[in-house]
Amino acid sequence: MSAIETTGPVVPRVMIAAPHGRSGKTVLTLGLLRALCRQGCAVQPFKKGADFIDPGWHTVAAGRTSRNLDRYFMEPDQIRAVVRGASAGADVCVVEAAMGLYDGLDAEGSTSSAEIAKITATPVVLVLDVTRMTRTAGALVLGCCAFDPDVRIAGVILNRVRGARQRALVTEVIERTCGIPVVGAVPADARLNVPDRHLGLVTSGETDERERLLDGIADVVAEWVDLDAVRAIAARAGELPAAEASTDAVPQAARAGAHGEAASEVAASAPTGAQASGVTGPAVPAGVVRGDADAARATIAVVRDEAFSFYYPENLAALECAGACLVFVRSLGDEALPSDVDGLYVGGGFPEEFAEQLQANEAFRRSVRERAEHGLPVYAECGGLMYLGRRLVHRGRSYDMAGVLGLDTVVQDRQTAHGYARAVVGASGSWPDPGMVLVGHEHHHSQATDLDPALRFAYAVERGRGIVPGFDGACTGNVVAGYLHVNALASPAWAPSFVRAAERYRARRSAR
């Protein structure tokens, strides 16, 4: 990393990381967030990576909207700017890492949690699962410390400790061998069990008694983790690094393909269906509006409820900055879309878990279908794609969906796509604009089937799977829906293009 100025603001901050996934860092992070809040701290959470579920839980635990930090999507200056802006008014910032501390897309770990720690000069507290382990724990911590001297590991929390003897022995080994304090030793406890699902933790908005659950986790963390020591580590983080003058404003992923090539043009002859077939945060009540409706160039409805809760805060903010007024609606309870909306955004989520309720709300499905048929610009991703199809098949049962797109989706027992994604828009739809680069991620267990032979695709996939190999963004009229979860920071042209399409629709609607 190039030299930087250290003249940024002092932001107390700490990263909770681990040598490998499934170490318990997410649950311990939630407990830490809630426990610090109960001490009277204003805690700002962050999550490394393209994740919706963990940030949704963070938001509930801390009472402040969690933000994603991701090196694939964001340049270093953008990452520091998000930390700086979101931490205003916070007493401490807690960043939850992803996977293992040094794990990334390549041998250099260029997209790893460690890179986020270095970019933001954030000290790391390592969560170490010591199941069936004693002295080897010291070797693991020592290896993590030596692997990259620029990463400052400032403390260790032992997890799944079996008793006082193991706790004492492992603590002695780590502190004597590594010179790093053990700031917590958490035993196995039923209160640390959180319901699990194929994408990880279930969404916070659908978990019964979530406050009781979070308070129980916080009770365990407060008992077994030295909160004052964690706060002291965060306080010693010092100044947040200032901007690097040499850093470009647009992430590398948005400028070049997976191997660094320039964005290529997309042929207009994407395969037809016949050729190809061979948050998160808590739900927002219907009618809640963001932005100035009178000053807005267009009004965009956002479906946000228990079924659809996966939205990057940056995406919603980007739409507002582009001139949209956002109104939140519910697919499970509303009878119809508001009559004055000019666009519709249906994000990801778990529609398969609410398929029966979605089918039962036939009035809302009909409203979406009719408005789309009359030219309403619609953007949908992953779960939203499933909702716009004809049918959703889950656990052997078929459910009617909105019927906007000529395809069905079938939920598989195994993961069908997982990872970063990049696509380039062709000329097969009225929007997004041709040549636009869309950068985001895919993570789903469903597969599109029985594609209509006339179905077209708006963009070609340069990284990722898409709806069919090489193509994503099924489109009809002003509707575009795919498996790619777009990130607005890495796809700066996406929001303005969406708002322009909604503005054109608004003009036509007003002229009637």
Secondary structure, 3 states (H helix, E strand, C coil): CCCCCCCCCECCEEEEECCCCCCCHHHHHHHHHHHHHHCCCCEEEEEECCCCHHHHHHHHHHCCCCEEECCCCCCHHHHHHHHHHHCCCCCEEEEECCCCCCCCCCCCCCCCHHHHHHHCCCCEEEEEECCCCCCHHHHHHHHHHHHCCCCCEEEEEEEEECCHHHHHHHHHHHHHHHCCCEEEEEECCHHHCCCEECCEECCHHHCCCHHHHHHHHHHHHHHHECHHHHHHHHHCCCECCCCCCCCCCCCHHHHECCCCCECCCCCCCCCCHHHHCCCCCCCCCCCCEECCCCCCCEEEEEECCCCEEECCHHHHHHHHHCCEEEEEECCCCCCCCCCCCCEEEECEECHHHHHHHHHHCHHHHHHHHHHHHCCCCEEEECHHHHHHCCEEEECCEEEECCCCCCCEEEECCCCCEEEEEEEEECCCCCCCCCCCEEEEEEEECEEEECCCCCCEEEEEEEECCCCECCEEEEEECCEEEECCEECCCCCCCHHHHHHHHHHHHHHHHHHC
